[in-house]
Amino acid sequence: MIDVRKPSPHEGKLLVLTPGMGAVATTFIAGVESVRRGLAKPFGSITQLQTIRLGRRSDNRQPLIRELLDLAPLSDLGFAGWDPIADDAFEAARRAEVLSRDHLDPLADFLHGIKPMPAAFDREYVKRLDGPNVKKAKNKKELAEGLRQDIRDSIVREGASRAVMVWCGSTEIHLTPAACHQSIEAFEAGMLANDPGISPSQLYAYAAIKEGIPYANGAPNLSADFPAFERLALEHGVPLCGKDFKTGQTLMKTMLAPGFKARMLGIAGWFSTNILGNRDGEILDDPDSFRAKEVTKSGVLDSILEPHLYPDLYKDLYHKVRINYYPPRGDAKEGWDNIDIFGWLGYPMQIKVDFLCRDSILAAPLVLDLALLLDLSKRAGRSGVQEWLSFFFKSPHVAGGHVAEHDLFIQHFRLKNTLRVLAGEEPITHLSENFAEF
Ligand SMILES: NC(=O)c1ccc[n+]([C@@H]2O[C@H](COP(=O)([O-])OP(=O)(O)OC[C@H]3O[C@@H](n4cnc5c(N)ncnc54)[C@H](O)[C@@H]3O)[C@@H](O)[C@H]2O)c1
C-alpha cells in the first residue's frame, strides 16, 4: 500500500473561477446547471460518469469515481469569471452558438446572474480581440493585486469555502520562458517593470497561486509552466496543471498513434487540417497565437512514437498541422487527417479520418473534471505540477525536465491509479492474480 495523505472531506461550496467567459466557459457553466436541473446528462465527464475497479476482478467493486473520492457534487459548485467583453454568461453563450436556445432559454435567469469581472487584458497578447471591461493599473503588479482582490471578493460573495481557477481565455501569443520566469523575485520585479514577457494569463496564475488556489491552463500559451511558478506553487501548497485542453484532432491523434505503435506499424506521414469558425478560430488566425497552438499540437506524435527507439518506423514521419479560420462553421469544427502508414515488408496503406466535431462540447466536461480533481488534489495536500492530470491536455505540463507522456491510454492508466492511491486503495497492474504460480 502506498502511504499518502487522505483528502480532507469536501465541505461547503467550491467556486470555479474562469478567466475568459467565452464558448468553453459558458458551455461548461450552462452544462452544469442543465445537469443540476435534470435537463441533460454530463456525457464526456469522467468525474460524473466513470467507475473505477478496486481490488481483484472477482471482488466486484466498481464504485463511481466521484463517490469513491468524495468529489464536490455539482450542487455545491459556484461560478465567477473575468472577460474584457462585458456580456453576462447568457449573452456570451448565445453569441458563442454552441448550445441551442432549447438548452439556454430555461437557464436564462441563472446565466444572466453571472457577469464577468473586469479583466486583466492587453491587446498586445491577443491581437484580434478588444473589449471595454478591463482593469486599469499603472503596472502588471497592480493588475495582479486587483485579481487577487477579485478572488477574495468573489469567494465571499458566493459564500464559497474554497476555489479553483481554470484559464478559459483566448490563446495568447507564443512566448518562451525568459529571465523573468526563472525565479519568483525576477517575476515580481518584472511585473513592476511591465516586462513584456509577462502576459495577462500569467497574472491570473500568479494571483491564484498567491491566494492558495489551484490553477489549470486550458490554452496553449505560456501561463504557469515555468520555474518561478512551479516553485511558487510548492511554497503556497497549490496544485498546478496544463496545458491546452485535449479535444478534437489531438484527442484522435493520441488515441490512434498508440495503437499503430503497439502493432509496430510504421507511419510515413500524418497530415492534419481543420476548419473552424468560432472566435477561438479567429484569434488563431493571427500567426503569433497560431504559433502557440502549433507548438502544443506538434509535439504529440514524436513523444508517443519515440522515433529514437524505432527509427525504421517513425524517423522519416512527415507531420503537418493546419488550422484554417472559416466563419460559416462556427464552433462546429471539421478536422481531416490523412495518415500514410506502412506494414509488413513496407507495403503502404492509408487511413482518412473526418471528424465533424464540436470543440466546446468536448472541452466543457474537461473544465468540470479539472476543477473537481484539482480541488481533490489540494484537499489531499498535493502541490506543484500534477502530472497525473496529463490525460486532459494536449501539451502536459511536467516539471523537473521530465518528458511529457502523450499516450491517452497510459495517461488514463496513471490517472486511475492515482485516484486509487488517493482513496487508500492498491494500484492495479493488470497482471493476473496467479501470475507468480506459472
Ligand atoms: N474549444 C476547445 O475545444 C478548446 C480546446 C483546447 C483549447 N482551447 C482553448 O480554450 C480557450 C477558450 O476557448 P473558447 O472557444 O472558449 O474561446 P472564446 O474566444 O469563445 O473565449 C475566450 C474568451 O476569453 C476572453 N479573454 C481573452 N483574454 C482575456 C483575459 N486576459 N482575461 C479574461 N478573459 C479574456 C475573450 O474575450 C473570450 O470571451 C482558448 O484559448 C482555446 O484555444 C479550446
The ligand as a Tripos MOL2 file, in Angstrom:
@<TRIPOS>MOLECULE
LIG
   44    48     1     0     0
SMALL
NO_CHARGES

@<TRIPOS>ATOM
      1 N1        -12.8290   24.6810  -27.5990 N.am      1 LIG1
      2 C1        -11.9050   23.7550  -27.4760 C.2       1 LIG1
      3 O1        -12.1330   22.6020  -27.7560 O.2       1 LIG1
      4 C2        -10.5610   24.1020  -26.9690 C.ar      1 LIG1
      5 C3         -9.6130   23.1040  -26.9530 C.ar      1 LIG1
      6 C4         -8.3440   23.3920  -26.4680 C.ar      1 LIG1
      7 C5         -8.0660   24.6500  -26.0170 C.ar      1 LIG1
      8 N2         -9.0000   25.6210  -26.0720 N.ar      1 LIG1
      9 C6         -8.6170   26.9390  -25.6120 C.3       1 LIG1
     10 O2         -9.5340   27.3870  -24.6490 O.3       1 LIG1
     11 C7         -9.6100   28.8000  -24.7270 C.3       1 LIG1
     12 C8        -11.0660   29.2120  -24.7930 C.3       1 LIG1
     13 O3        -11.6590   28.7680  -25.9930 O.3       1 LIG1
     14 P1        -13.0790   29.3320  -26.4360 P.3       1 LIG1
     15 O4        -13.5080   28.5300  -27.5990 O.co2     1 LIG1
     16 O5        -13.9630   29.4610  -25.2550 O.co2     1 LIG1
     17 O6        -12.6750   30.7970  -26.9540 O.3       1 LIG1
     18 P2        -13.6000   32.1190  -26.9380 P.3       1 LIG1
     19 O7        -12.9280   33.0840  -27.8370 O.co2     1 LIG1
     20 O8        -15.0260   31.7880  -27.1810 O.co2     1 LIG1
     21 O9        -13.4980   32.6090  -25.4270 O.3       1 LIG1
     22 C9        -12.3280   33.1300  -24.8700 C.3       1 LIG1
     23 C10       -12.7230   34.3190  -24.0280 C.3       1 LIG1
     24 O10       -11.5640   34.7820  -23.3410 O.3       1 LIG1
     25 C11       -11.6750   36.1770  -23.2340 C.3       1 LIG1
     26 N3        -10.3560   36.7100  -22.8910 N.ar      1 LIG1
     27 C12        -9.2890   36.9480  -23.6940 C.ar      1 LIG1
     28 N4         -8.2700   37.4560  -22.9740 N.ar      1 LIG1
     29 C13        -8.6990   37.5170  -21.6920 C.ar      1 LIG1
     30 C14        -8.1120   37.9770  -20.4770 C.ar      1 LIG1
     31 N5         -6.8650   38.4550  -20.4590 N.pl3     1 LIG1
     32 N6         -8.8360   37.9040  -19.3460 N.ar      1 LIG1
     33 C15       -10.1060   37.4070  -19.3540 C.ar      1 LIG1
     34 N7        -10.7160   36.9910  -20.4690 N.ar      1 LIG1
     35 C16       -10.0200   37.0350  -21.6310 C.ar      1 LIG1
     36 C17       -12.2360   36.5960  -24.5840 C.3       1 LIG1
     37 O11       -12.8280   37.8740  -24.5500 O.3       1 LIG1
     38 C18       -13.2590   35.4950  -24.8330 C.3       1 LIG1
     39 O12       -14.5490   35.8390  -24.3780 O.3       1 LIG1
     40 C19        -8.8020   29.2130  -25.9710 C.3       1 LIG1
     41 O13        -7.5310   29.6280  -25.5720 O.3       1 LIG1
     42 C20        -8.7000   27.9380  -26.7330 C.3       1 LIG1
     43 O14        -7.5520   27.8690  -27.5500 O.3       1 LIG1
     44 C21       -10.2430   25.3710  -26.5310 C.ar      1 LIG1
@<TRIPOS>BOND
     1     1     2 1
     2     2     3 2
     3     2     4 1
     4     4     5 ar
     5     4    44 ar
     6     5     6 ar
     7     6     7 ar
     8     7     8 ar
     9     8     9 1
    10     8    44 ar
    11     9    10 1
    12     9    42 1
    13    10    11 1
    14    11    12 1
    15    11    40 1
    16    12    13 1
    17    13    14 1
    18    14    15 2
    19    14    16 1
    20    14    17 1
    21    17    18 1
    22    18    19 2
    23    18    20 1
    24    18    21 1
    25    21    22 1
    26    22    23 1
    27    23    24 1
    28    23    38 1
    29    24    25 1
    30    25    26 1
    31    25    36 1
    32    26    27 ar
    33    26    35 ar
    34    27    28 ar
    35    28    29 ar
    36    29    30 ar
    37    29    35 ar
    38    30    31 1
    39    30    32 ar
    40    32    33 ar
    41    33    34 ar
    42    34    35 ar
    43    36    37 1
    44    36    38 1
    45    38    39 1
    46    40    41 1
    47    40    42 1
    48    42    43 1
@<TRIPOS>SUBSTRUCTURE
     1 LIG1         1 GROUP 0 **** ****
